[in-house]
């Protein structure tokens, strides 16, 4: 369990580093801190299962038993072909989505627009695992 938490934190840090490489100025980006990981904002999902204790619960309260039946799909996005087991992370209005074959996408959480994509070169004989 500890390994998964550390891996998620490293993933988030790498993803935010890639965002800077793709042209976002470092003055615009607010790095994720240890304090944020220990007590994440309600709208952020900074690691697998959201909290260090693996709670997996969102404190957001916009969806209720009264309005859940009125929900509609706002956007959808195709992912890279292959086995899907990625956990999207959310920070500051951006979804960071791992895809098969070492593809990472940063997606605007409101519009579904692709902000950037990183594709690590993978040899053809490497599977999706």
C-alpha positions, 0 to 999 in steps of 0.5 A, spaced: 500 500 500 505 504 501 508 503 495 502 505 491 502 511 495 509 513 493 508 511 486 502 516 485 505 521 488 511 520 484 506 520 478 503 527 480 510 530 480 512 527 474 506 529 470 506 536 473 514 537 471 511 535 464 506 540 464 512 545 465 516 542 459 510 543 454 510 550 455 506 552 461 510 557 465 513 555 472 510 562 475 503 559 473 503 552 476 502 551 483 506 545 485 503 540 489 506 540 496 506 535 502 501 538 506 496 538 500 497 531 499 495 530 507 489 534 506 487 535 499 482 540 497 475 537 496 475 538 488 482 535 487 484 528 487 491 528 487 493 520 488 490 513 487 483 513 492 484 521 494 487 521 501 493 518 504 489 513 508 486 510 501 479 513 503 476 513 496 471 518 497 469 525 495 467 530 499 463 534 494 456 535 495 453 538 488 450 531 486 445 529 491 439 523 491 435 529 489 438 531 483 442 524 481 437 522 476 438 529 472 445 528 470 447 528 463 454 526 460 457 533 458 463 530 454 467 524 453 474 522 450 477 516 447 483 513 450 489 510 447 488 503 445 490 498 449 488 495 456 485 500 461 486 500 468 489 508 469 486 512 475 485 519 473 488 524 477 485 531 478 488 538 480 486 545 479 481 543 474 486 539 470 485 531 469 491 527 468 490 521 465 495 515 464 493 511 458 496 504 455 503 504 452 506 510 456 501 515 454 499 521 459 494 526 457 492 532 461 485 534 460 481 540 461 476 537 466 470 542 464 471 542 457 474 535 456 479 539 451 486 536 450 491 540 454 497 536 452 499 529 451 506 525 452 508 519 448 514 516 451 517 512 445 516 504 447 519 498 443 514 495 438 515 488 442 513 491 449 506 489 450 500 494 454 502 491 461 
